[in-house]
Amino acid sequence: MPNPHTATQEGLETPNQDARIEVTRDVLPVHCPMPGSSLWNSHPQVFIPVEETGKAKCPYCGTEYILIDS
């Protein structure tokens, strides 16, 4: 039986569901998992240095973050 205190909540994204995420400069600094994700079943929050080279991967889940200029 699922724990009712950690069950999926409405309005939250599944953490690390995408292997590639495009971000813009207005959301810097970027961290994984992203805001709005359910954190109870994910890894610890870590900042991703995407502004250094334009792309970077999360050391925990491998999600690639790509900086796009808009």
mmCIF file of the N, C-alpha and C atoms, coordinates in Angstrom:
data_MODEL
# 
_entry.id   MODEL 
# 
loop_
_atom_site.group_PDB 
_atom_site.id 
_atom_site.type_symbol 
_atom_site.label_atom_id 
_atom_site.label_alt_id 
_atom_site.label_comp_id 
_atom_site.label_asym_id 
_atom_site.label_entity_id 
_atom_site.label_seq_id 
_atom_site.pdbx_PDB_ins_code 
_atom_site.Cartn_x 
_atom_site.Cartn_y 
_atom_site.Cartn_z 
_atom_site.occupancy 
_atom_site.B_iso_or_equiv 
_atom_site.pdbx_formal_charge 
_atom_site.auth_seq_id 
_atom_site.auth_comp_id 
_atom_site.auth_asym_id 
_atom_site.auth_atom_id 
_atom_site.pdbx_PDB_model_num 
ATOM 1   N N  . MET A 1 1  ? 0.845  -1.174 0.000   1.00 0.00 ? 1  MET A N  1 
ATOM 2   C CA . MET A 1 1  ? 0.000  0.000  0.000   1.00 0.00 ? 1  MET A CA 1 
ATOM 3   C C  . MET A 1 1  ? 0.891  1.237  0.000   1.00 0.00 ? 1  MET A C  1 
ATOM 4   N N  . PRO A 1 2  ? 0.625  2.212  -0.900  1.00 0.00 ? 2  PRO A N  1 
ATOM 5   C CA . PRO A 1 2  ? 1.442  3.417  -0.950  1.00 0.00 ? 2  PRO A CA 1 
ATOM 6   C C  . PRO A 1 2  ? 1.288  4.262  0.311   1.00 0.00 ? 2  PRO A C  1 
ATOM 7   N N  . ASN A 1 3  ? 2.339  4.929  0.667   1.00 0.00 ? 3  ASN A N  1 
ATOM 8   C CA . ASN A 1 3  ? 2.300  5.850  1.800   1.00 0.00 ? 3  ASN A CA 1 
ATOM 9   C C  . ASN A 1 3  ? 1.463  7.064  1.401   1.00 0.00 ? 3  ASN A C  1 
ATOM 10  N N  . PRO A 1 4  ? 0.393  7.381  2.110   1.00 0.00 ? 4  PRO A N  1 
ATOM 11  C CA . PRO A 1 4  ? -0.461 8.507  1.716   1.00 0.00 ? 4  PRO A CA 1 
ATOM 12  C C  . PRO A 1 4  ? 0.232  9.857  1.832   1.00 0.00 ? 4  PRO A C  1 
ATOM 13  N N  . HIS A 1 5  ? 1.315  9.931  2.576   1.00 0.00 ? 5  HIS A N  1 
ATOM 14  C CA . HIS A 1 5  ? 2.024  11.194 2.731   1.00 0.00 ? 5  HIS A CA 1 
ATOM 15  C C  . HIS A 1 5  ? 3.032  11.440 1.619   1.00 0.00 ? 5  HIS A C  1 
ATOM 16  N N  . THR A 1 6  ? 3.343  10.428 0.851   1.00 0.00 ? 6  THR A N  1 
ATOM 17  C CA . THR A 1 6  ? 4.305  10.588 -0.241  1.00 0.00 ? 6  THR A CA 1 
ATOM 18  C C  . THR A 1 6  ? 3.715  10.204 -1.589  1.00 0.00 ? 6  THR A C  1 
ATOM 19  N N  . ALA A 1 7  ? 2.438  9.974  -1.638  1.00 0.00 ? 7  ALA A N  1 
ATOM 20  C CA . ALA A 1 7  ? 1.793  9.611  -2.897  1.00 0.00 ? 7  ALA A CA 1 
ATOM 21  C C  . ALA A 1 7  ? 1.896  10.776 -3.883  1.00 0.00 ? 7  ALA A C  1 
ATOM 22  N N  . THR A 1 8  ? 1.761  10.470 -5.157  1.00 0.00 ? 8  THR A N  1 
ATOM 23  C CA . THR A 1 8  ? 1.845  11.489 -6.186  1.00 0.00 ? 8  THR A CA 1 
ATOM 24  C C  . THR A 1 8  ? 0.846  12.601 -5.914  1.00 0.00 ? 8  THR A C  1 
ATOM 25  N N  . GLN A 1 9  ? 1.334  13.831 -6.023  1.00 0.00 ? 9  GLN A N  1 
ATOM 26  C CA . GLN A 1 9  ? 0.489  14.991 -5.800  1.00 0.00 ? 9  GLN A CA 1 
ATOM 27  C C  . GLN A 1 9  ? 0.124  15.613 -7.136  1.00 0.00 ? 9  GLN A C  1 
ATOM 28  N N  . GLU A 1 10 ? -1.058 16.154 -7.216  1.00 0.00 ? 10 GLU A N  1 
ATOM 29  C CA . GLU A 1 10 ? -1.512 16.809 -8.433  1.00 0.00 ? 10 GLU A CA 1 
ATOM 30  C C  . GLU A 1 10 ? -0.677 18.056 -8.696  1.00 0.00 ? 10 GLU A C  1 
ATOM 31  N N  . GLY A 1 11 ? -0.383 18.332 -9.977  1.00 0.00 ? 11 GLY A N  1 
ATOM 32  C CA . GLY A 1 11 ? 0.306  19.545 -10.359 1.00 0.00 ? 11 GLY A CA 1 
ATOM 33  C C  . GLY A 1 11 ? 1.822  19.477 -10.303 1.00 0.00 ? 11 GLY A C  1 
ATOM 34  N N  . LEU A 1 12 ? 2.377  18.332 -9.932  1.00 0.00 ? 12 LEU A N  1 
ATOM 35  C CA . LEU A 1 12 ? 3.828  18.187 -9.900  1.00 0.00 ? 12 LEU A CA 1 
ATOM 36  C C  . LEU A 1 12 ? 4.275  17.306 -11.051 1.00 0.00 ? 12 LEU A C  1 
ATOM 37  N N  . GLU A 1 13 ? 5.433  17.633 -11.614 1.00 0.00 ? 13 GLU A N  1 
ATOM 38  C CA . GLU A 1 13 ? 5.987  16.836 -12.697 1.00 0.00 ? 13 GLU A CA 1 
ATOM 39  C C  . GLU A 1 13 ? 6.728  15.635 -12.136 1.00 0.00 ? 13 GLU A C  1 
ATOM 40  N N  . THR A 1 14 ? 6.821  14.584 -12.937 1.00 0.00 ? 14 THR A N  1 
ATOM 41  C CA . THR A 1 14 ? 7.626  13.435 -12.549 1.00 0.00 ? 14 THR A CA 1 
ATOM 42  C C  . THR A 1 14 ? 9.082  13.851 -12.643 1.00 0.00 ? 14 THR A C  1 
ATOM 43  N N  . PRO A 1 15 ? 9.874  13.666 -11.578 1.00 0.00 ? 15 PRO A N  1 
ATOM 44  C CA . PRO A 1 15 ? 11.259 14.110 -11.631 1.00 0.00 ? 15 PRO A CA 1 
ATOM 45  C C  . PRO A 1 15 ? 12.071 13.342 -12.653 1.00 0.00 ? 15 PRO A C  1 
ATOM 46  N N  . ASN A 1 16 ? 12.935 14.064 -13.322 1.00 0.00 ? 16 ASN A N  1 
ATOM 47  C CA . ASN A 1 16 ? 13.876 13.472 -14.269 1.00 0.00 ? 16 ASN A CA 1 
ATOM 48  C C  . ASN A 1 16 ? 13.189 12.664 -15.366 1.00 0.00 ? 16 ASN A C  1 
ATOM 49  N N  . GLN A 1 17 ? 12.005 13.108 -15.782 1.00 0.00 ? 17 GLN A N  1 
ATOM 50  C CA . GLN A 1 17 ? 11.287 12.356 -16.796 1.00 0.00 ? 17 GLN A CA 1 
ATOM 51  C C  . GLN A 1 17 ? 11.840 12.616 -18.194 1.00 0.00 ? 17 GLN A C  1 
ATOM 52  N N  . ASP A 1 18 ? 12.541 13.722 -18.391 1.00 0.00 ? 18 ASP A N  1 
ATOM 53  C CA . ASP A 1 18 ? 13.127 14.036 -19.688 1.00 0.00 ? 18 ASP A CA 1 
ATOM 54  C C  . ASP A 1 18 ? 14.635 13.877 -19.609 1.00 0.00 ? 18 ASP A C  1 
ATOM 55  N N  . ALA A 1 19 ? 15.237 13.324 -20.652 1.00 0.00 ? 19 ALA A N  1 
ATOM 56  C CA . ALA A 1 19 ? 16.677 13.143 -20.668 1.00 0.00 ? 19 ALA A CA 1 
ATOM 57  C C  . ALA A 1 19 ? 17.376 14.399 -21.167 1.00 0.00 ? 19 ALA A C  1 
ATOM 58  N N  . ARG A 1 20 ? 16.619 15.348 -21.742 1.00 0.00 ? 20 ARG A N  1 
ATOM 59  C CA . ARG A 1 20 ? 17.188 16.585 -22.280 1.00 0.00 ? 20 ARG A CA 1 
ATOM 60  C C  . ARG A 1 20 ? 16.220 17.722 -21.982 1.00 0.00 ? 20 ARG A C  1 
ATOM 61  N N  . ILE A 1 21 ? 16.741 18.775 -21.357 1.00 0.00 ? 21 ILE A N  1 
ATOM 62  C CA . ILE A 1 21 ? 15.910 19.923 -21.009 1.00 0.00 ? 21 ILE A CA 1 
ATOM 63  C C  . ILE A 1 21 ? 16.577 21.183 -21.516 1.00 0.00 ? 21 ILE A C  1 
ATOM 64  N N  . GLU A 1 22 ? 15.845 21.974 -22.290 1.00 0.00 ? 22 GLU A N  1 
ATOM 65  C CA . GLU A 1 22 ? 16.353 23.258 -22.766 1.00 0.00 ? 22 GLU A CA 1 
ATOM 66  C C  . GLU A 1 22 ? 15.956 24.335 -21.763 1.00 0.00 ? 22 GLU A C  1 
ATOM 67  N N  . VAL A 1 23 ? 16.924 25.188 -21.409 1.00 0.00 ? 23 VAL A N  1 
ATOM 68  C CA . VAL A 1 23 ? 16.676 26.261 -20.452 1.00 0.00 ? 23 VAL A CA 1 
ATOM 69  C C  . VAL A 1 23 ? 17.147 27.583 -21.045 1.00 0.00 ? 23 VAL A C  1 
ATOM 70  N N  . THR A 1 24 ? 16.579 28.666 -20.554 1.00 0.00 ? 24 THR A N  1 
ATOM 71  C CA . THR A 1 24 ? 16.976 30.001 -20.985 1.00 0.00 ? 24 THR A CA 1 
ATOM 72  C C  . THR A 1 24 ? 17.676 30.719 -19.838 1.00 0.00 ? 24 THR A C  1 
ATOM 73  N N  . ARG A 1 25 ? 18.344 31.809 -20.144 1.00 0.00 ? 25 ARG A N  1 
ATOM 74  C CA . ARG A 1 25 ? 19.120 32.539 -19.145 1.00 0.00 ? 25 ARG A CA 1 
ATOM 75  C C  . ARG A 1 25 ? 18.270 33.081 -18.000 1.00 0.00 ? 25 ARG A C  1 
ATOM 76  N N  . ASP A 1 26 ? 16.999 33.299 -18.232 1.00 0.00 ? 26 ASP A N  1 
ATOM 77  C CA . ASP A 1 26 ? 16.148 33.852 -17.177 1.00 0.00 ? 26 ASP A CA 1 
ATOM 78  C C  . ASP A 1 26 ? 15.873 32.863 -16.046 1.00 0.00 ? 26 ASP A C  1 
ATOM 79  N N  . VAL A 1 27 ? 16.220 31.588 -16.212 1.00 0.00 ? 27 VAL A N  1 
ATOM 80  C CA . VAL A 1 27 ? 16.031 30.601 -15.142 1.00 0.00 ? 27 VAL A CA 1 
ATOM 81  C C  . VAL A 1 27 ? 17.334 30.224 -14.446 1.00 0.00 ? 27 VAL A C  1 
ATOM 82  N N  . LEU A 1 28 ? 18.436 30.874 -14.823 1.00 0.00 ? 28 LEU A N  1 
ATOM 83  C CA . LEU A 1 28 ? 19.726 30.591 -14.178 1.00 0.00 ? 28 LEU A CA 1 
ATOM 84  C C  . LEU A 1 28 ? 19.704 31.072 -12.741 1.00 0.00 ? 28 LEU A C  1 
ATOM 85  N N  . PRO A 1 29 ? 20.348 30.411 -11.826 1.00 0.00 ? 29 PRO A N  1 
ATOM 86  C CA . PRO A 1 29 ? 21.082 29.166 -11.982 1.00 0.00 ? 29 PRO A CA 1 
ATOM 87  C C  . PRO A 1 29 ? 20.133 27.973 -12.081 1.00 0.00 ? 29 PRO A C  1 
ATOM 88  N N  . VAL A 1 30 ? 20.529 26.991 -12.847 1.00 0.00 ? 30 VAL A N  1 
ATOM 89  C CA . VAL A 1 30 ? 19.731 25.789 -13.082 1.00 0.00 ? 30 VAL A CA 1 
ATOM 90  C C  . VAL A 1 30 ? 20.103 24.726 -12.051 1.00 0.00 ? 30 VAL A C  1 
ATOM 91  N N  . HIS A 1 31 ? 19.095 24.047 -11.557 1.00 0.00 ? 31 HIS A N  1 
ATOM 92  C CA . HIS A 1 31 ? 19.371 22.918 -10.677 1.00 0.00 ? 31 HIS A CA 1 
ATOM 93  C C  . HIS A 1 31 ? 18.490 21.747 -11.064 1.00 0.00 ? 31 HIS A C  1 
ATOM 94  N N  . CYS A 1 32 ? 18.950 20.568 -10.718 1.00 0.00 ? 32 CYS A N  1 
ATOM 95  C CA . CYS A 1 32 ? 18.236 19.334 -11.002 1.00 0.00 ? 32 CYS A CA 1 
ATOM 96  C C  . CYS A 1 32 ? 17.954 18.653 -9.673  1.00 0.00 ? 32 CYS A C  1 
ATOM 97  N N  . PRO A 1 33 ? 16.750 18.190 -9.461  1.00 0.00 ? 33 PRO A N  1 
ATOM 98  C CA . PRO A 1 33 ? 15.555 18.295 -10.280 1.00 0.00 ? 33 PRO A CA 1 
ATOM 99  C C  . PRO A 1 33 ? 15.067 19.741 -10.377 1.00 0.00 ? 33 PRO A C  1 
ATOM 100 N N  . MET A 1 34 ? 14.315 20.006 -11.435 1.00 0.00 ? 34 MET A N  1 
ATOM 101 C CA . MET A 1 34 ? 13.806 21.349 -11.709 1.00 0.00 ? 34 MET A CA 1 
ATOM 102 C C  . MET A 1 34 ? 12.674 21.709 -10.742 1.00 0.00 ? 34 MET A C  1 
ATOM 103 N N  . PRO A 1 35 ? 12.422 23.016 -10.574 1.00 0.00 ? 35 PRO A N  1 
ATOM 104 C CA . PRO A 1 35 ? 11.299 23.442 -9.734  1.00 0.00 ? 35 PRO A CA 1 
ATOM 105 C C  . PRO A 1 35 ? 9.990  22.838 -10.243 1.00 0.00 ? 35 PRO A C  1 
ATOM 106 N N  . GLY A 1 36 ? 9.112  22.510 -9.340  1.00 0.00 ? 36 GLY A N  1 
ATOM 107 C CA . GLY A 1 36 ? 7.835  21.920 -9.709  1.00 0.00 ? 36 GLY A CA 1 
ATOM 108 C C  . GLY A 1 36 ? 7.853  20.409 -9.760  1.00 0.00 ? 36 GLY A C  1 
ATOM 109 N N  . SER A 1 37 ? 9.021  19.817 -9.565  1.00 0.00 ? 37 SER A N  1 
ATOM 110 C CA . SER A 1 37 ? 9.112  18.355 -9.562  1.00 0.00 ? 37 SER A CA 1 
ATOM 111 C C  . SER A 1 37 ? 8.825  17.813 -8.176  1.00 0.00 ? 37 SER A C  1 
ATOM 112 N N  . SER A 1 38 ? 8.268  16.643 -8.149  1.00 0.00 ? 38 SER A N  1 
ATOM 113 C CA . SER A 1 38 ? 8.081  15.939 -6.889  1.00 0.00 ? 38 SER A CA 1 
ATOM 114 C C  . SER A 1 38 ? 9.456  15.462 -6.432  1.00 0.00 ? 38 SER A C  1 
ATOM 115 N N  . LEU A 1 39 ? 9.878  15.877 -5.245  1.00 0.00 ? 39 LEU A N  1 
ATOM 116 C CA . LEU A 1 39 ? 11.233 15.577 -4.807  1.00 0.00 ? 39 LEU A CA 1 
ATOM 117 C C  . LEU A 1 39 ? 11.354 14.315 -3.968  1.00 0.00 ? 39 LEU A C  1 
ATOM 118 N N  . TRP A 1 40 ? 10.273 13.770 -3.487  1.00 0.00 ? 40 TRP A N  1 
ATOM 119 C CA . TRP A 1 40 ? 10.373 12.648 -2.555  1.00 0.00 ? 40 TRP A CA 1 
ATOM 120 C C  . TRP A 1 40 ? 10.998 11.405 -3.180  1.00 0.00 ? 40 TRP A C  1 
ATOM 121 N N  . ASN A 1 41 ? 10.890 11.254 -4.503  1.00 0.00 ? 41 ASN A N  1 
ATOM 122 C CA . ASN A 1 41 ? 11.444 10.052 -5.129  1.00 0.00 ? 41 ASN A CA 1 
ATOM 123 C C  . ASN A 1 41 ? 12.559 10.386 -6.113  1.00 0.00 ? 41 ASN A C  1 
ATOM 124 N N  . SER A 1 42 ? 13.253 11.479 -5.862  1.00 0.00 ? 42 SER A N  1 
ATOM 125 C CA . SER A 1 42 ? 14.306 11.910 -6.750  1.00 0.00 ? 42 SER A CA 1 
ATOM 126 C C  . SER A 1 42 ? 15.637 11.977 -5.999  1.00 0.00 ? 42 SER A C  1 
ATOM 127 N N  . HIS A 1 43 ? 16.646 12.492 -6.660  1.00 0.00 ? 43 HIS A N  1 
ATOM 128 C CA . HIS A 1 43 ? 17.966 12.624 -6.047  1.00 0.00 ? 43 HIS A CA 1 
ATOM 129 C C  . HIS A 1 43 ? 18.096 13.986 -5.365  1.00 0.00 ? 43 HIS A C  1 
ATOM 130 N N  . PRO A 1 44 ? 19.158 14.196 -4.588  1.00 0.00 ? 44 PRO A N  1 
ATOM 131 C CA . PRO A 1 44 ? 19.353 15.499 -3.952  1.00 0.00 ? 44 PRO A CA 1 
ATOM 132 C C  . PRO A 1 44 ? 19.492 16.599 -5.003  1.00 0.00 ? 44 PRO A C  1 
ATOM 133 N N  . GLN A 1 45 ? 19.082 17.791 -4.648  1.00 0.00 ? 45 GLN A N  1 
ATOM 134 C CA . GLN A 1 45 ? 19.172 18.915 -5.576  1.00 0.00 ? 45 GLN A CA 1 
ATOM 135 C C  . GLN A 1 45 ? 20.634 19.289 -5.792  1.00 0.00 ? 45 GLN A C  1 
ATOM 136 N N  . VAL A 1 46 ? 21.001 19.482 -7.052  1.00 0.00 ? 46 VAL A N  1 
ATOM 137 C CA . VAL A 1 46 ? 22.363 19.847 -7.421  1.00 0.00 ? 46 VAL A CA 1 
ATOM 138 C C  . VAL A 1 46 ? 22.297 20.928 -8.492  1.00 0.00 ? 46 VAL A C  1 
ATOM 139 N N  . PHE A 1 47 ? 23.178 21.926 -8.394  1.00 0.00 ? 47 PHE A N  1 
ATOM 140 C CA . PHE A 1 47 ? 23.227 22.980 -9.396  1.00 0.00 ? 47 PHE A CA 1 
ATOM 141 C C  . PHE A 1 47 ? 24.010 22.500 -10.610 1.00 0.00 ? 47 PHE A C  1 
ATOM 142 N N  . ILE A 1 48 ? 23.514 22.867 -11.791 1.00 0.00 ? 48 ILE A N  1 
ATOM 143 C CA . ILE A 1 48 ? 24.091 22.434 -13.059 1.00 0.00 ? 48 ILE A CA 1 
ATOM 144 C C  . ILE A 1 48 ? 24.777 23.638 -13.713 1.00 0.00 ? 48 ILE A C  1 
ATOM 145 N N  . PRO A 1 49 ? 26.087 23.587 -13.961 1.00 0.00 ? 49 PRO A N  1 
ATOM 146 C CA . PRO A 1 49 ? 26.821 24.734 -14.512 1.00 0.00 ? 49 PRO A CA 1 
ATOM 147 C C  . PRO A 1 49 ? 26.649 24.892 -16.023 1.00 0.00 ? 49 PRO A C  1 
ATOM 148 N N  . VAL A 1 50 ? 25.425 25.017 -16.462 1.00 0.00 ? 50 VAL A N  1 
ATOM 149 C CA . VAL A 1 50 ? 25.121 25.073 -17.892 1.00 0.00 ? 50 VAL A CA 1 
ATOM 150 C C  . VAL A 1 50 ? 25.652 26.354 -18.539 1.00 0.00 ? 50 VAL A C  1 
ATOM 151 N N  . GLU A 1 51 ? 25.806 27.425 -17.775 1.00 0.00 ? 51 GLU A N  1 
ATOM 152 C CA . GLU A 1 51 ? 26.254 28.688 -18.357 1.00 0.00 ? 51 GLU A CA 1 
ATOM 153 C C  . GLU A 1 51 ? 27.739 28.667 -18.748 1.00 0.00 ? 51 GLU A C  1 
ATOM 154 N N  . GLU A 1 52 ? 28.495 27.708 -18.264 1.00 0.00 ? 52 GLU A N  1 
ATOM 155 C CA . GLU A 1 52 ? 29.927 27.640 -18.581 1.00 0.00 ? 52 GLU A CA 1 
ATOM 156 C C  . GLU A 1 52 ? 30.197 27.238 -20.031 1.00 0.00 ? 52 GLU A C  1 
ATOM 157 N N  . THR A 1 53 ? 29.504 26.216 -20.521 1.00 0.00 ? 53 THR A N  1 
ATOM 158 C CA . THR A 1 53 ? 29.764 25.723 -21.883 1.00 0.00 ? 53 THR A CA 1 
ATOM 159 C C  . THR A 1 53 ? 28.517 25.687 -22.756 1.00 0.00 ? 53 THR A C  1 
ATOM 160 N N  . GLY A 1 54 ? 27.353 26.001 -22.178 1.00 0.00 ? 54 GLY A N  1 
ATOM 161 C CA . GLY A 1 54 ? 26.117 25.949 -22.949 1.00 0.00 ? 54 GLY A CA 1 
ATOM 162 C C  . GLY A 1 54 ? 25.343 24.661 -22.763 1.00 0.00 ? 54 GLY A C  1 
ATOM 163 N N  . LYS A 1 55 ? 25.984 23.665 -22.164 1.00 0.00 ? 55 LYS A N  1 
ATOM 164 C CA . LYS A 1 55 ? 25.277 22.432 -21.839 1.00 0.00 ? 55 LYS A CA 1 
ATOM 165 C C  . LYS A 1 55 ? 26.037 21.708 -20.740 1.00 0.00 ? 55 LYS A C  1 
ATOM 166 N N  . ALA A 1 56 ? 25.294 20.940 -19.962 1.00 0.00 ? 56 ALA A N  1 
ATOM 167 C CA . ALA A 1 56 ? 25.903 20.174 -18.871 1.00 0.00 ? 56 ALA A CA 1 
ATOM 168 C C  . ALA A 1 56 ? 24.935 19.072 -18.469 1.00 0.00 ? 56 ALA A C  1 
ATOM 169 N N  . LYS A 1 57 ? 25.490 18.016 -17.880 1.00 0.00 ? 57 LYS A N  1 
ATOM 170 C CA . LYS A 1 57 ? 24.678 16.877 -17.445 1.00 0.00 ? 57 LYS A CA 1 
ATOM 171 C C  . LYS A 1 57 ? 24.633 16.809 -15.930 1.00 0.00 ? 57 LYS A C  1 
ATOM 172 N N  . CYS A 1 58 ? 23.493 16.341 -15.429 1.00 0.00 ? 58 CYS A N  1 
ATOM 173 C CA . CYS A 1 58 ? 23.341 16.116 -14.006 1.00 0.00 ? 58 CYS A CA 1 
ATOM 174 C C  . CYS A 1 58 ? 24.190 14.908 -13.617 1.00 0.00 ? 58 CYS A C  1 
ATOM 175 N N  . PRO A 1 59 ? 25.026 15.044 -12.577 1.00 0.00 ? 59 PRO A N  1 
ATOM 176 C CA . PRO A 1 59 ? 25.856 13.914 -12.185 1.00 0.00 ? 59 PRO A CA 1 
ATOM 177 C C  . PRO A 1 59 ? 25.073 12.753 -11.558 1.00 0.00 ? 59 PRO A C  1 
ATOM 178 N N  . TYR A 1 60 ? 23.849 13.006 -11.123 1.00 0.00 ? 60 TYR A N  1 
ATOM 179 C CA . TYR A 1 60 ? 23.033 11.952 -10.512 1.00 0.00 ? 60 TYR A CA 1 
ATOM 180 C C  . TYR A 1 60 ? 22.231 11.163 -11.532 1.00 0.00 ? 60 TYR A C  1 
ATOM 181 N N  . CYS A 1 61 ? 21.466 11.874 -12.366 1.00 0.00 ? 61 CYS A N  1 
ATOM 182 C CA . CYS A 1 61 ? 20.529 11.170 -13.247 1.00 0.00 ? 61 CYS A CA 1 
ATOM 183 C C  . CYS A 1 61 ? 20.909 11.218 -14.720 1.00 0.00 ? 61 CYS A C  1 
ATOM 184 N N  . GLY A 1 62 ? 21.893 12.048 -15.086 1.00 0.00 ? 62 GLY A N  1 
ATOM 185 C CA . GLY A 1 62 ? 22.332 12.110 -16.469 1.00 0.00 ? 62 GLY A CA 1 
ATOM 186 C C  . GLY A 1 62 ? 21.496 12.996 -17.358 1.00 0.00 ? 62 GLY A C  1 
ATOM 187 N N  . THR A 1 63 ? 20.498 13.682 -16.806 1.00 0.00 ? 63 THR A N  1 
ATOM 188 C CA . THR A 1 63 ? 19.697 14.597 -17.610 1.00 0.00 ? 63 THR A CA 1 
ATOM 189 C C  . THR A 1 63 ? 20.603 15.683 -18.163 1.00 0.00 ? 63 THR A C  1 
ATOM 190 N N  . GLU A 1 64 ? 20.489 15.939 -19.465 1.00 0.00 ? 64 GLU A N  1 
ATOM 191 C CA . GLU A 1 64 ? 21.302 16.968 -20.093 1.00 0.00 ? 64 GLU A CA 1 
ATOM 192 C C  . GLU A 1 64 ? 20.532 18.275 -20.157 1.00 0.00 ? 64 GLU A C  1 
ATOM 193 N N  . TYR A 1 65 ? 21.166 19.338 -19.712 1.00 0.00 ? 65 TYR A N  1 
ATOM 194 C CA . TYR A 1 65 ? 20.586 20.680 -19.737 1.00 0.00 ? 65 TYR A CA 1 
ATOM 195 C C  . TYR A 1 65 ? 21.305 21.480 -20.807 1.00 0.00 ? 65 TYR A C  1 
ATOM 196 N N  . ILE A 1 66 ? 20.530 22.110 -21.685 1.00 0.00 ? 66 ILE A N  1 
ATOM 197 C CA . ILE A 1 66 ? 21.090 22.877 -22.792 1.00 0.00 ? 66 ILE A CA 1 
ATOM 198 C C  . ILE A 1 66 ? 20.586 24.308 -22.698 1.00 0.00 ? 66 ILE A C  1 
ATOM 199 N N  . LEU A 1 67 ? 21.525 25.248 -22.712 1.00 0.00 ? 67 LEU A N  1 
ATOM 200 C CA . LEU A 1 67 ? 21.199 26.655 -22.630 1.00 0.00 ? 67 LEU A CA 1 
ATOM 201 C C  . LEU A 1 67 ? 20.870 27.175 -24.011 1.00 0.00 ? 67 LEU A C  1 
ATOM 202 N N  . ILE A 1 68 ? 19.672 27.718 -24.165 1.00 0.00 ? 68 ILE A N  1 
ATOM 203 C CA . ILE A 1 68 ? 19.286 28.320 -25.442 1.00 0.00 ? 68 ILE A CA 1 
ATOM 204 C C  . ILE A 1 68 ? 19.117 29.813 -25.211 1.00 0.00 ? 68 ILE A C  1 
ATOM 205 N N  . ASP A 1 69 ? 19.500 30.598 -26.185 1.00 0.00 ? 69 ASP A N  1 
ATOM 206 C CA . ASP A 1 69 ? 19.349 32.047 -26.073 1.00 0.00 ? 69 ASP A CA 1 
ATOM 207 C C  . ASP A 1 69 ? 18.030 32.462 -26.714 1.00 0.00 ? 69 ASP A C  1 
ATOM 208 N N  . SER A 1 70 ? 17.216 33.108 -25.909 1.00 0.00 ? 70 SER A N  1 
ATOM 209 C CA . SER A 1 70 ? 15.915 33.574 -26.409 1.00 0.00 ? 70 SER A CA 1 
ATOM 210 C C  . SER A 1 70 ? 15.770 35.039 -26.121 1.00 0.00 ? 70 SER A C  1 
# 
